[in-house]
Amino acid sequence: MPPKLARSAAPAPQPTTAQALGSLIKSARDIMRKDKGLNGDLDRLPLLTWIMFLKFLDDLELQREEAAQLAGKKFRLAIEPPYRWRDWAADPQGVTGDELLAFINQDECRRPDGKRGPGLFAYLRQLTSSNGDDRRDVIATVFKGVDNRMKSGYLLRDVINKVGEIHFTSSDELHTLGALYESMLREMRDAAGDSGEFYTPRPVVRFMVQVSDPRLGETVLDPAAGTGGFLVEAFNHLSQQVKTVAQRRTLQEDSLYGCEPKSLPYLLCQMNLLLHGLDAPHIDPGNALRFKLSEIGEKDRVDVILTNPPFGGEEEKGIQGNFPDDRQTSETALLFLQLIMRKLHRNPTQAGRPARAAVVVPNGTLFGDGVCARIKEQLLKEFNLHTVVRLPNGVFAPYTSIPTNILFFDRSGPTREVWYYEQPLPAGRKTYTKTNPIQFEEFDPCVAWWGCRTKNDRSWKVPVTELLAAGCNLDRKNPNAAEDITHLPPDQIAASIIQKEKHIAEIMGDIRKLLAKHAP
């Protein structure tokens, strides 16, 4: 990011405190609650996000414009007048009421400069990039998936004025805003209930990033980025390694990549990364599974993949057709696992390490047979699946009760043995809950064990020959644990039955295909 430069026209704004920032955001949300067009946090957070996005962008543009002027270079605005924040939003007494709604919502309107032309959203959606600068493409993609649902232009003006008090050029404020924004994302997911995306708890994300240890100069990908949790944590991890201006440029421009096809998470992901200090996030707005697997070559590969791909979902036939005939399935998690294996570089990274992945998977992936077993056979024979961390009950509560695991594998060669580590629940607990979730410190014993492995009451290893002989069933119980006589909750039992039924249906589908091929 260019250094902060003071504008000659006005003194630099005084940074607000964390408490004041929290108060600003709360005031904006309280105002939105009065509007009849918004229904809960699912509507309010996206609206607050696109307003913050435009203010953030204008603050950044002012910085870059002044830096270019000092360097004697030309600067091309991402957004032209009168559509910049400073043109229509910065004046607290500016356009408001129905006139403001018309400017934002309508395809054509009277603009704040008095002339007729496209409305704000219509203008932003038609932006296209040139000269290799993709800022305009990002803006267009964001606003193609955004609508203004507020009915009162006066309340909307009040929200805009609150956001106008935030100073996005202050690194201290950005840090505070990043934390505030993450708490709002969690609230939104809670409000979404069953319709929401699974939220990967930050302690799990931090653990996966810490032990995978991406190094500066390596490329990091989350092919199912959601709202950007893994990329934010990877950015924080890599930031600590920056010592020079060139290294800062590497981090900003050539390190972090993601995919997110849904318009709302795409916007939230962009904002989350911007607020944490990444100037121009590389987030692909398409489905990561849309490319034919066999056509993904070395230039498309990366060094580190950190992800929690969707599970329980089903992909359409067109997407399934991108995968080998004997490994096609509607189960999204299995398609992502194949993609991840294909996307890892075959040669060591710039840091001299093998390309590697950390992937959250449901229990069904461990014990699944048929197509699932064929995918795991490739994983064991062509990759080094060195560790499986078995997560305890309720880690993803309240989003799902399905038991989960983390697979860690790399390109150092075929698997010889697999280490298992059973992450325990805290003493006296039977599950986690939304109000009492997992904490990062609970992973400390696993982190300590990671670099100096020995068998103990939580860890054991299994030779790959044993796993292959068992049909690649990776669902291995802890041989050192006392017998667990605690019954699973009924909803977990039901979820397990449904998962097994899906696998039975998948096997039947394979049988039908074989019968059809050999039919006279």
Secondary structure, DSSP 4 states (H G I P E B T S, - for coil): -PPP---TTSPPPPPPPHHHHHHHHHHHHHHHHT-TT--SHHHHHHHHHHHHHHHHHHHHHHHHHHHHHHHT-----SS-TTSSHHHHTSSTTSS-HHHHHHHHH-SEEE-TTS-EEE-HHHHHHT---BTTB-HHHHHHHHHHT-------HHHHHHHHHHHTT--TT-HHHHHHHHHHHHHHHHHHHHHHGGGSPPP--HHHHHHHHHHH---TTS-EEETT-TTSHHHHHHHHHHHTT--SHHHHHHHHHHSEEEE--SHHHHHHHHHHHHHTT-SS-EEE-S-GGGS-GGG--GGG-BSEEEE----S-B--HHHHTTS-GGG--SBHHHHHHHHHHHHB-SS--TTS---EEEEEEEHHHHH--THHHHHHHHHHHHSEEEEEEEPPTTTTTTT----EEEEEEESSSS-SEEEEEEPPPPTT-S---SSS---GGGGHHHHHHHTS----SSEEEEEHHHHHHTTT------TTSPP--PPPPHHHHHHHHHHHHHHHHHHHHHHHHHHHHT--
